[in-house]
């Protein structure tokens, strides 16, 4: 009989090394480790020290060698261009090996950095795997990022080579990547040796002789030559990739991911957390530029032998709010993982869920949400319309996989709306006061993870060990600071209420903006909302709400505002001092769907602010400023 969550978690806590040693059997190793865990290495210890392995081998070669080469590995589905294609594992091996040969022919080898500045196309995954194959360290920069932001990353990662495309395609517009890339290289102090450019038929670009090379020309030559490029044996502790997490303030932080622990954790998560079996279709509706894209579009599904979907589209507008259901139906998706903001957008456009009825959803078993707080109203809507479990789970770019979740493969635990459920093996999650003292159940505090971090988590920041220590380890010695605030209830369930930056102090009361957003989102006319703390001469800070209404709502706006204020006062209490709410057409977000609350707060307070590098549509900030000026 399979062990359940409690037995598994306790087995980890009792003997972590034995637990992670057993889990590591899911990966093929070239040579085994000297130690499962070496506590004296790195900031908090390193996993599988001395072992050699290769991530590309585990994602591609071993499945072909096991006789599963004809299974679909990657399905590319682009409702924006109308193109769909499938790569089997055997075909993926050919493409990855050809690109690895191209990289080597340009002098790229083990330890060299390669920046990938690509749209959501299959070539993005192929490029990541080709780097992994030869031991080059990839750093994916979200396609279409501003030239200054790309230049910052070029200077930090110092890549030998860059792989890019002529353009990306958004609904209703083409984003020319090549001029941005050219400008970034001009701005940057560090200059790459060469670039490889994927020409897209929607808009091609000119190539600079001697520096830029055509992707398809070199790939075709490499395919024809058919030279075998063996997987480079790498230490488990060697870096696989660098992923930059910010850039809105100061220098971006380059999160480093290693090879061995990353594979072990992700492979285990596919069955234990997502309850997916090899051969099934798994879809993470994200972008390869974000950590979800790294972990759950590319690496975890392929490590597990699944079929993964690379989707170039949006939850609404490509062509409508039924596009997710079309993809699930057409490709027989078993599990979807996306951000709550995607479902809020769908709910706003199709509040009754009528479009779901147009598709055969019989393959679909589970919806997973992460990336931001999943408000109970959105969760309940999805449960009601889809008739499947809707699982919120919580993790971060720094961890690479789930900190707290509901492990479907170990037996689903009771769902509590608003909670990502319980910590996963490897994570000893605690809540501490600002002074570092334990807080009793139900009280709001700083969420931390007792060291060491489990396999898969970042061992450091790229070339920034001091910053790593200062940002994550210094404030609560012996713990990793998540910078999230929340509480653990009497049943051990974790509730993430806000980033610690989003805890506001109203007349001496620490209040969670997430708690207020939860109440506002429960109003029948509200599609999505945000609450920020703005400066108040009397109370220090006062909460200010922004609400986007459902499509088709034609009631008096002032009445809706009064109802929202009353709801917050009723559910949170007068202590919230909630009086101010604005109705807006849309909220400013990053391209991954996170609401830019900090920027909204600065605009409201009249403070100086910088255009966030990750913003989806800069015009929305002007709309917010206009509403606030009324």
N, C-alpha and C positions, 0 to 999 in steps of 0.2 A: 504494500500500500504506500502511495506517495506521501511524503511528509508535508505538513501544512506550514503556514507562515511561522507560527510560534516555535515549532520544533527547529525549523531552518534558522531562524534568527538567533535562537538560543545556542544552536550548534556553532554558529559563527562567534557569538560572544564568548562561549566557553573556550574555544580553541581556534582563533582566527587563522593561524597559519595552516592548520590541517584543513580547515574549510576551504580556503582559497587555493590550497594545493590540489584538493579534489576537483574543484571547479575548473582548474586549469587544464584538466584532461580533455576538455572540449576543444582545445586548440592543438594544432600540430606544431611541434617544436623541432628545430634542427638539433639542438642539444638542450638538456635540462638545466635547471638552475642550481647554483651552489646553495642558495637559501631562498625559501619562499619570500621571506621578508628580512631585510637588513636594516635594523633600526638605527644604525650609526651612519647611514648614507643619506645624503640630501637633508632637506629641511625637517622632515618628520619620518625618514626611512624610505626605502625603495623596494619595489616588488619584483620578485623573480630575478634577483641579481645573478649575473653570470650566464643566464639562459640566452640562447640565440634563436631567432625566429624571423618571419617575414609576413607582414600584414597582407600584402597582395597575394602571396601564396595561399594563405588561409581564406581569402575572399574569392579567389578565382581558380587557381591551378588544382587545388585538392578536390574541388567539386567535379572538374573535368576528368581528373584521374579516377574518381569514384564512379564514373559512368553516367554522370548527370549533365553532360555537356549540351544536350539538346533542350534542357529546361530553360525557360526564359529567365534571364538575370535582370535585365533592365527594360522596362517599357517607357518609352518617351511619348508623352501625350501633350500636345500643344494646341489648345483650342484657339489661341491667338493667331497661329499661322495655319491651323488646319492640318498639321502634320502629326502622324503617329507612326512609330516604328518600334521594333523589338530586337534586342540583342540576346542571343542565347549565351550560356556560360562559355561555350566553345568560341563563339564569335567575339565575345568580350575579351577572351584571352588573346585572340589574334590582334585586336585593336590595342590592347594595353601593351602587348609585347612590341608592336610596331612603334608606338609612341615612346616606349622605353628606349628603343633603338635610336630614335630621332634625338632624344635627350642626350644619350651617351655620345652620339656623333657630334653634338655641339659642346662636348666637354663637361656635361653635367654628371656628377657622380655622388657617392655617399657623402652625406653631410652638407652638400650644397643646397641652398634655398632656391625654390622656384615659386614665384607668385603667380596665382591663377586669378584672372580678372575676367570672368566668363558669365554668360547668362545661364538660364536653367535649360541646358541641353545635355544630352548624354555625354558629350565630350568633356564636360566638367568632371563627371565621375571617372571617366577614362583617364583624365589627366592626373587626378588624385591617386589613382591606383598605379599609374605608370611611375610616378614619383616614389611611391611606397615600394615598388618593385626593385628600384635601383638604390634605395636608401637616401634619396634626396628628400629634403624636408619641405613640404608644400605649405604655402600660406594663401588661403583663398580670401580674396578681397571681394566684397559684394559688388557685382557688376553694376556699373553706372555710378559708383561712388565718385565724389568730386575729386578733381585732379590733385588738389592740395592734400586731401586725406590719403589718396593713393601714394603720393610722394612721401608722406610721413612714414608709411608702412614700408616703402622701398628703402628708405634710409635706415629703418630699424632692422629689417630682416636681411638687408644687403643681398638680394637675390642675384644669382648668376644668370637667370633666365626668366622670362615672363611668357606665359601663355594667355592669349586674349582672343577677342572676336571683333569683327567689324562693327557689330551692333547688338543691342538687346532690344526686345520688343515688348512694349507695354500696351495695354488696351488703348487704341486710338493714337499711338505715337511710337516712333522709332527713336531709341536712344543711341546715338553714335558713340561707341566706346573708343574708337581709335584716336580721335582728337583729344579725349580726356587722358588716354594713355600717353600720347606724345607729350602733352603738356606736363604730366606728372614726371616723366623721365627728364624733361628739361628742368623742372623745378628741383628735382632730387639731387642731392650731392653725390649719392652712389649711382652709378650707371650699370645696368645689366649688360652682359655680353651680347645678347640677342633676344628677339621676341619671335613667337610663333603665333600667327594670326589665322583664326578660323573665319573665312569669308562666308557671310550669310547672304542668301540671294535677295533678302528683303532690302539690304543696303550693303554694298561692298565698300572697300576703302583702298586708298593708295598705300603701297608698301615702300618703306625707306630702304634703298638698296644697301646691302651689306649688314643691315641690322635686323630688318623684318623678313620673316620667311613665311611662305604660304603653308598652312596646316595640311591641306589635302594633298598638295604636291609632294611634300616630304613623307607624308603617311603612305601614299600610294607607292612610292619608291621603296619604303621600308617593308610594306606588305609583299611586294614583288620579290624583294631579296629574301624575305622569310627567315632572317637570321634569328636563332634562338637567343633570347636574353634571359639568363637565369635570374632567379630571385636572390638578391643580395642577403647573405646572413647578417642580421643585425642583432645587437644586444637588446634584450627586452627593455632596458633602460634608455636606449637610443631614442631621440625624438622622431616622431612620425610627422607631426605638423605643428605650426604656430597659427593661432587664431586670435586676431585682435578684437578686444571686447568693447573698446570705447574710442572716443576721439572727439566727443562733444566738449570735453574740458581737458586741457593738458595733453600729454603724450598718450597715445593708445597703449593698452596693456596687452602684451603678446603672451597669451596662455599657451604653454607648451604641453603637448600630449605625447606620452611614450608609446612604444609598440606593444610590449608584452601585456602589461596590466590592462591597457585599453581593450585589447582583443578579448581577454578573459572576461572582463566585466560586461562588455557589449554582447558577446555570444551568450552568456548566461542570462542576460536580461530579456532576450527575445522570447524564451519560453517561460521563465519564472515570472516576469512582469507582464509581458504582452500576450502570453499563451499562444504563440505562433509556432507552427511546425515548419521544418524545411519543406520547400515546394509550394508553400502558401504565398499569397500576394499580400504584401504589407505596403501601406502608403503613408509616408510622412509628408503632408502638404506644407512644406516649408521651402527654404532656399538653401542651396549648398553654401552660401555665404555665412550662414548662421550655424551654431553648434548642433541644432537639431538636424540640419542637412548633413553635417559631417557624420554624426552618430547614427541617424536613423533613416536617411535616404541612401547613404553610401555604405558605411562600414558594417553596422550591426546586421541588416538584412542579408548582405552578401556573405558575411562570416557564417551566418546561420543557414545559408543555402536557400534563401527565399527569392521571390521575385519582387523587385522594388520598382516604384514608379517615380520618374522624373517628370514633374508636371509644370509646364510653362503656362500659367493662367492665374486667375484670381477666383475667390469664392463667389463673387458676384460680377456680372458684366462681361463674362466670357463664355457664353453669351448672356447667361442669366443666373439666378440664385439656385438653379438646379444642376450646375456643372459638377459639383461634388458627387451628387447622386448618379449622374451619368457615368463618371469615371468608376465609381464603385460597382455599378451594374455591369458596365462593359468589360471591365478587367477582373471581375470576380474578387474584389478586395475583401479580405477577412477582417482587417483592422485599419482604422484611420487614426492618425495622430496629427493634430493641428492646434492652433492657438485659439483660445476662447474668442478673440476678436473676430476670427473668421465666422464663427457661429452667430455672433451678434450682428454681423453684416448680413448674413443669410436670413436671420430672424427679422431684421428690419425690412428687408425686401419682400419676404414671403412669410409673414407672421403666422399664418395658419398652416404652413407646411404643405400646401397643395402640390407643389412641384415634386415632392417625394413620391407621390402616387403614380408618377409617370414612369417609374423605373423599378426593375426587379432587384430588390435589395436582399435577396435570400442568402447571398454569400456572406453578408456583413454581420459580424458578431459583436464588435466592441469599438467604441469611440474613446480615444484618449485625448485629453486636453492638457496643455502645459505652455509655459512661456510667459505667463502673467497670471494673476489671480483669476480663477474661474468663479464668477458670481453665481450663487445658487439659482437665480432666476434663469440664466442661460442654461445651466445644467438641467434644470427641470424641463425646460422647453425641449431640449435635445432628447431627453429620456422619453418624453411624451410623444414626440413626433417620430422618433426612430425605432422605439420599442427594443432598444438594446442597452446594456450597461454603459453608462457614461462615466469615465474614470478620470478624475483630476489627479495629476501627479506633479511633483515639484522637484526641479533640479536647476542647475546653473551651467553656464559656459565653463566655469572652472571645474565642475565635477564631471561633466561629460555624459552622465547618466543619472538615473533617479536617486534622489536622496530619500524622498518619502513618496510612497505610492500604495496602490492596492494591487498586490501581486496576483494577477488573474491565473497564472499557471500553478500557483501554490494553493489555490482555492480562494475565491473572492470573499473579502471581508465585508461586513455591513457598511453601506455607504452613508456618510454624514455629509450633507451638502455644505460646501464651504471649506471642507477639509480634504487635503490630498492623502489622507488616511495615516499610515504609520511609517516609521523609518525602515529602510531596506537593510539587509545584512551589509555590514561594513560601516554603517553610519550610527554612531552613538549621539543622537540629537538631544540637546539640552537647551533650556531657556534661562538666561542669566540677566540680572539687573545691570544697569550701567556701571555699577561698581564690581561686577563679576561674581555676584552672589547668586546661588540658585533661587529660582522663583517658584512659588507653589502653583499647583494646577489651576488653570483658568486665568492666570494673570499675564498681562502683556509684557513682553520683554524681548531681549536680543536672542535670536536663534543662532546657536553655535553647534559645531560638530567636534566632539572630542577627538584629538589626534591619537593615532595616525589616521590619515584619510585612506580609503580603500583603493584597490586597483582601479585604474581608469581615470582617477583624479589628477589634476595638474601637479607636477612636482616643483614647478617654479614658473617665473615669467622670463621670457626671452631676454637675455643679457640684462636682467634687472632683479637680481636676488635681493638686494636691499629693499627695493620697492615691494617685492613679494612679501617679505617679512613685515614691513611696515603696514601694508594694506590689509593683510589677511591674518597675521599671526600675533602682532604686537599687543593689540588692545585687550585680548583675553588669552593670556599665556596658557599654552597647553591645548588651545582650541582653535579651530578655523572659524573666522567670523564670516557669516554668510551675508551680512548687511541687510538681512530681512528681519522683520519684527513679527511676533505672533505669540501663540501660547500652546501649551499641551493640555488637553482636558483630562478628566479623571480616568478615561478609558485608554489613555496613551495616544489619542489621535492628535495630530499636529494641525494647527490652523495658521496659515500665513496671512497676515492682515495687511502688510504694506512693506515697502523698503523702509529701513530705519530713517531714511531721509524724509519719508512721507508720514511719519508720526508727528502730529502737530501738538503744540502746547497751548491750550486755550485756558487762560486764567489759572495756570498751574496744573491743569488736568491733561495728562498724556492721552491723546485720542487717535484712533486709527482712521485714516481716510478710507481704507478698504471697508471698514465696518459701515461707514456712511454710504459709500458707493453701493454696498450690498442692499441697503434699504431703498435707495433711489431706483436701482435697477428693478426692484420689485413693483414699481408703479406700472400699471397696465399700459400706459402710453409711451414709456421710455424704452428705447432700443439699446442705448449704451450711455455711460456717464463717466465723469471724472470729478474728484473732489481734491482741491488743493488748499493749503493754508496760506492766507494772505495776511500781510501786516495789519495789526489793529492797535491803535494807540492805547486803548484801555486794557484789552485782554492779552496783548502780545501777539497772538495769532487768532484769526477767525476762519472757519471753513467756508469755502466758496465752491458751489456746485455748478457743473456744466452738464446739460442733458441734451441728447439727440433723441428726437421722437421717432416712433415707428412710422413707416410710410402709410399715408392715408388718414392720419390723425388730423381732424379739422376743428377740434375744440378750442375754446378761448385759452390762449397761452397763459394769461395771468391766473386763470383758475388752476391750470396744471401746476404752475409754480407754487401757488398756495398749498395745493395738495402735497407736493413734494416736501415743502418745509414742515407741514404738519406731520407727515410720515416720519421724518427724521426726529422730530421732537418727541413723537410718540414712542419710537423704537429705541432710540439712543438716549433720549432725555434732554431736558433743558440745558444740561451741562455742555452739550455740543454747541450751544449758541449758534445754531444753524438758521440763518435768515436770508442768505444771499444765494440765488440760483439763476443761471442764465440758460436759455434755450438756444442751442447752436445747430447749424446744419451738419457739422462734422467735427471730429476731434483730431488734433494733430498727433500723428503716430510715426513711429519708425517703420521701416519697410517690413520688419518682422511683426508689426502689429502692436507694439508696446506704446501706450499713451505717454506723450511727452509732458508729464505733469510739472517737472521742474521748470521747463521753459515757460509753460503757462503761468506758473506762479511768479516768475520774474516779470513777465509782461504785466500781470495784474498789479504787482508792487511798483512798477515803473523802474525796475532795475535794468542795468545793462545786461544784454544776453547775446549769445552767439548762435548763429543758425546751426542746429544739430546736423552733423554729417549724415546721419542715418534717416533723416526725415523723408517721408514718402511724398508729400506735396507741400512745399514751403508756403504756398498761398493761404493755407489754412491758418497760419499764425496771424496773417493780416486780418482774417475774418474774426479771430478771437479778439484781437486788439480793437476792432470796430465795435464788437458787441460790448466789450468792457467800457468803451468810451461813451456808450449811449446814456 
